[in-house]
Amino acid sequence: MNNKFAISEYPDAAAIIDQLDALIKQPIYTLKPEALKAYEQDYYEKKCSKSKAMIGEAVNVIPGGVQHNLAFNHPFPLVFTKAEGAYLHDIDGNQYYDFLQAGGPTVLGSNPVEVRSKVIELLHDCGPSTGLFHEYEYKLAKKIADHIESVEMFRMLGSGTEACMAAIRVARLATKKKHVIKMGGAYHGWSDQLAYGIRIPGSKWTQAHGVPRHMFKYTQEFYPGDLNDLERKLKFNRLRGGTAAVLIEPIGPESGTRPLSFDFNKGVEALCRKYGALLVFDEVVTAFRIGMSGAQGYFGVSPDLTVFGKVVAGGYPGAGGLGGKKQYMKYLSAGLGSGEKHKKALVGGTMAANPLSCVAGYYTLEEMERTNAVQQAGKMGDILTSGLKALIAKHNLPFVAFNQGSICHLETVGTLHYAIDWSKPWRIPGVLKATSERKREMEHMGAAYMAEGIVTLAGSRLYTNAAYTDQMIEDVLVRFDRVFRHVAVKA
């Protein structure tokens, strides 16, 4: 394994795309109805009664009963009360292997004492927020800039969504252009302008309920991995004022669910330079998970702006930020500047860069440096993926397993591999129906994993961390084996 990065061998993106193409042409393989019913009755009804009761009350005061999309689980969400290392515990006392990892940021594992102790010290001395400058704001920004070459300056914000919003405003001020192009299927938060083409490439505004369509006047998407499509959009925009920014997830949309060729990012970088657009890397998941220098360090690319997420606060609240080159970050200046006059982007957040988040983020990155957490988490991802591939072959299933270091994918139905082609509108209803049906079966598979003590992201993505051991992964694979025994073609 490369001693700097989590990825020991970059996956063959073309081969994986071929496998995913074949998967969605297959009939749906899912849990047998009797197996799903057994999990519902024997596990959820008998062993999760406190969760069921609490969620039954929560739906009266919380829309849908939970606050976050990732918390939904069939047949009902579970209530978690403890997170430690590689494990989660629910209110009924059940223990689980945690592959959700709060959506990806906890590379060290959940709630490490080395970070927690520093947070407790801070709470004794300062409290979580003052609204004024704290020394760890500087220390964290310096730490990030030391690791990621393109980040000469860093501005902490409240979330990845806020950081993406800030990136667009900075890009428009810096380039004096309006149009923004994103990769189809990628998720860059839920702001009005970027809730476009999410999850399914080509979906445009169809997933953005509650957002007026005119909000997307300056937003476009290009097909994942297709440099020719991106250049067509850039050429078109040049005729109507130009492109301010191109936003991409560097390993592919939805944390690499649709993987990209290794050279793709360099191709995007070259096109951005050719057409005068800023290159924005969304590294909410990949920064400090692919490597301490980010995915950009791995691919050898120098984006103009980089979006960060939860990891910069060590998984604590206040989880996001924007970093980049000084010539662009100056548009976020909130204090002393170079004396040059320029308009300042409208960006705020009372709780952004609060002392608690900055201390947690700083010591998280320090501990990751000290323990080589990135490499350990990547090793665990390799072992898990290799084991899943063996189980898929053992049970003669059409499933697809692959990983980019500690970001692991187990595609059983290929929901996110569909795309919408607007030149053939008669096919759109079929795509929407197929993805809806396959999403439901993905939830059933996720419910089975959960009942076997494995927490995943939507039943198809798993993040490993440095707290895992070979023995743990071996036990996890035994549990997956039990689920796969009950899989058959949907009747």
KEROTOR-594091 format. One line per 2 residues: number of its first residue (from 1); for each residue y, z, x of C-alpha. Coordinates in pm, whole numbers. Each point is the difference from the previous one (the first is absolute). Last residue first. Layout:
N
NUM	Y/Z/X  ...
//
This chain:
491
491	-1302/-768/-4092  180/94/320
489	-212/-93/300  -149/315/152
487	106/314/186  -189/330/-30
485	-144/5/352  351/-71/132
483	114/344/-115  -271/191/188
481	66/-209/312  367/90/-17
479	-104/366/17  -222/-58/304
477	291/-188/158  225/304/-42
475	-258/221/175  -4/-233/302
473	380/-6/-3  3/379/17
471	-246/4/289  206/-250/199
469	302/225/-39  312/-21/-215
467	313/199/83  159/-299/172
465	53/-182/-325  -172/-266/-207
463	176/-191/-276  -215/-150/-274
461	81/-285/-236  -193/-141/-296
459	-63/268/-261  367/28/-89
457	75/183/327  -316/197/75
455	-116/359/-47  -369/44/85
453	-191/299/-139  -282/-185/-177
451	185/38/-330  303/-154/169
449	-204/-300/116  -132/-45/-355
447	349/15/-146  119/-257/254
445	-279/-236/-110  114/40/-360
443	361/-62/102  -107/-322/175
441	-170/-99/-326  330/35/-184
439	185/-193/271  -255/-280/-36
437	72/-42/-370  377/1/50
435	-24/-239/295  -212/-243/-202
433	229/8/-304  311/-57/210
431	-164/-289/186  -122/-162/-321
429	342/32/-164  156/-172/307
427	-236/-301/7  191/-206/-256
425	310/41/212  -133/-229/277
423	308/-58/215  64/372/-38
421	-300/81/221  -81/370/-38
419	-210/172/264  -322/204/-7
417	-107/200/302  142/324/-135
415	-285/52/-247  -272/-85/253
413	-288/166/-191  -173/223/254
411	255/-9/282  -45/285/244
409	300/5/234  70/228/294
407	332/82/166  -96/214/302
405	-22/-301/229  60/-315/-202
403	-313/11/-209  -258/-208/-181
401	-246/35/-288  -80/-272/-255
399	-237/49/-295  -247/-273/-101
397	-289/252/-22  -346/-30/152
395	-61/377/-7  -75/24/372
393	266/-260/86  271/198/-177
391	-132/319/162  24/-154/348
389	354/-120/-66  94/349/-116
387	-135/149/322  199/-237/217
385	310/79/-203  -43/376/39
383	-67/-22/374  302/-225/59
381	228/220/-210  -116/308/193
379	96/-173/325  341/-83/-147
377	63/365/-91  -89/100/356
375	230/-266/148  296/102/-211
373	-62/371/56  36/-25/377
371	20/382/1  332/60/175
369	178/-305/-137  -111/75/-357
367	112/359/47  345/-111/110
365	24/-244/-293  -85/276/-247
363	237/237/181  295/-232/-53
361	-85/-88/-358  -41/361/-110
359	326/102/168  182/-294/-155
357	-140/61/-348  91/370/-1
355	346/-60/147  102/-248/-272
353	25/-357/119  60/-130/-356
351	45/278/-257  348/-105/-108
349	-89/-368/2  235/-287/75
347	32/-369/75  285/-233/-97
345	15/-216/311  310/39/216
343	250/-281/37  111/-78/352
341	268/106/245  -105/48/360
339	95/342/134  -347/49/140
337	-91/252/-265  13/369/-78
335	-126/102/-342  -196/-155/-285
333	-92/-325/171  -251/-197/-205
331	151/-339/85  -35/92/367
329	-376/-35/-49  36/-376/31
327	148/-39/349  -178/319/103
325	-348/-146/-49  -225/159/-253
323	-123/301/-191  -7/83/-368
321	-140/319/-147  -249/166/-226
319	-160/324/-108  240/266/-108
317	-291/210/-121  -274/97/250
315	-271/-244/115  100/42/363
313	359/-88/-87  -4/-327/194
311	-352/-56/-135  121/-37/-356
309	161/-340/38  172/-221/255
307	176/-336/-43  75/-194/317
305	302/-223/61  61/-286/242
303	-369/-54/64  -122/-37/359
301	-358/-130/3  -277/69/252
299	-273/26/-263  -109/352/99
297	352/121/68  115/-140/-332
295	-289/178/-170  164/323/109
293	82/121/350  -203/317/-58
291	-280/-226/-112  -165/-142/-310
289	64/333/-176  331/98/164
287	182/-269/-201  -263/-186/-205
285	41/162/-343  377/-6/-61
283	27/-273/263  196/-248/-212
281	120/-237/271  335/-166/-72
279	85/-325/178  368/-85/-41
277	68/-357/-108  181/-253/221
275	-218/-301/-84  -160/-61/341
273	-12/369/94  -172/87/-328
271	-242/-289/49  -96/124/347
269	-60/354/-128  -217/-132/-281
267	-214/-189/250  -27/306/222
265	-122/191/-303  -269/-259/-73
263	-157/5/346  -275/251/-85
261	-95/-177/-321  83/193/-314
259	-214/226/-218  11/9/-384
257	-57/372/-56  209/51/312
255	194/305/-111  76/-141/-344
253	122/-331/140  -95/-101/355
251	-23/168/341  373/-31/74
249	120/98/-350  280/-248/-40
247	365/-25/-93  205/-312/83
245	372/66/0  347/-143/-65
243	-106/-352/-93  254/-282/-24
241	292/-100/-220  -144/-257/-237
239	-129/-286/216  -138/244/257
237	-194/159/-286  -214/-310/-41
235	-76/-13/371  -100/370/2
233	-223/-49/-304  -173/-301/157
231	-35/197/324  -183/280/-181
229	-238/-247/-164  -75/-158/338
227	-59/342/154  -276/77/-251
225	-165/334/78  85/150/-337
223	164/-250/-239  377/28/-7
221	211/214/-230  359/-32/-117
219	289/234/-79  365/-106/-49
217	1/-43/-379  -261/274/-37
215	228/236/-194  41/-284/-256
213	-346/86/-133  111/335/-136
211	-223/279/140  -181/218/-255
209	-341/-148/75  -24/-140/349
207	-361/-127/13  85/-347/-139
205	308/-48/219  -163/-231/257
203	-381/18/-34  -45/-266/268
201	-192/230/230  -161/282/-202
199	85/360/95  376/-47/-12
197	177/-335/-35  327/165/-87
195	81/369/-29  222/-57/304
193	334/-55/-173  -33/280/-255
191	-120/269/240  -367/92/-25
189	-112/14/359  -78/-279/244
187	-340/-99/-138  -145/-326/127
185	-179/-246/-229  219/-294/100
183	176/48/332  371/63/-42
181	304/-226/15  353/133/-43
179	303/-214/-84  354/131/34
177	161/-110/326  288/162/194
175	-249/47/284  77/361/96
173	120/115/-342  -293/-163/-178
171	-250/137/251  141/353/-28
169	-24/-7/-378  -355/-135/10
167	-112/261/252  156/279/-206
165	-208/-95/-304  -313/-9/216
163	85/345/138  53/138/-350
161	-345/-121/-108  -152/143/318
159	130/340/-100  279/257/37
157	196/-144/288  19/42/377
155	219/-233/205  -137/-117/334
153	162/-178/293  -135/-209/286
151	-314/-76/-194  -124/-328/148
149	-191/182/277  -191/244/-219
147	-113/314/183  322/132/149
145	194/-97/-313  -234/210/-217
143	36/305/227  376/-44/23
141	33/-9/-380  -219/311/-27
139	199/194/261  334/-103/-148
137	-85/111/-353  -174/296/162
135	335/146/110  126/35/-357
133	307/-164/-152  131/123/-333
131	-125/-13/-359  -163/337/66
129	-363/-65/-87  -348/150/28
127	96/347/118  151/95/332
125	-178/275/191  -302/110/-205
123	-51/-343/-152  19/-153/348
121	-272/224/133  -219/-92/-299
119	52/-370/76  -99/57/362
117	-319/180/-106  -87/-284/-239
115	19/-260/275  -252/158/237
113	-195/132/-299  -85/-351/-116
111	60/-49/-375  -211/-307/-64
109	-146/-206/280  171/-118/318
107	51/-351/-140  157/141/-316
105	216/-293/-109  -238/-215/-208
103	48/38/-375  -18/379/-3
101	-305/-22/227  -200/-195/-259
99	-315/28/209  -41/373/-67
97	-361/119/9  -41/223/-301
95	-72/366/-84  -44/139/-351
93	153/341/-77  95/-70/-362
91	368/-33/93  -83/-278/245
89	-54/10/375  96/-272/251
87	-149/-53/343  58/-192/322
85	239/254/149  101/240/-276
83	127/-70/-349  -24/258/-278
81	79/17/-372  -102/-335/-142
79	-4/-60/-375  -225/-288/-103
77	115/-295/-208  -208/-103/-303
75	-289/-240/-66  86/-175/230
73	262/99/257  378/-15/4
71	168/183/288  88/-320/187
69	247/-98/-272  200/319/56
67	139/265/-234  -309/73/-208
65	-66/77/-369  79/-348/-132
63	365/97/-44  21/368/104
61	69/271/-262  -276/-40/-258
59	-225/-193/239  -6/311/219
57	-199/204/-255  -303/-231/0
55	49/-42/375  -44/377/33
53	-314/8/-215  -163/-294/179
51	75/149/340  -147/335/-105
49	-314/-172/-135  -72/-195/318
47	-366/89/67  -167/-51/-337
45	208/-271/-167  94/-187/318
43	-328/30/182  -303/-18/-229
41	170/-163/-298  229/-257/157
39	-232/-67/294  -292/-48/-241
37	205/-235/-218  90/-210/302
35	-368/-18/99  -104/-99/-354
33	259/-276/-7  -124/-145/333
31	275/25/256  161/-326/100
29	-69/-352/120  228/-248/-173
27	-124/-359/-5  70/-185/324
25	292/-236/51  222/298/82
23	-232/99/284  -22/-350/152
21	376/-14/50  -17/352/146
19	-263/-113/252  207/-305/94
17	309/220/40  -205/225/228
15	-103/-296/217  360/-120/28
13	125/348/93  -248/49/283
11	67/370/54  188/125/307
9	-232/190/229  49/361/113
7	295/58/-233  138/353/27
5	238/-86/283  104/115/347
3	-331/54/177  -132/-335/-117
1	-353/76/-117
//
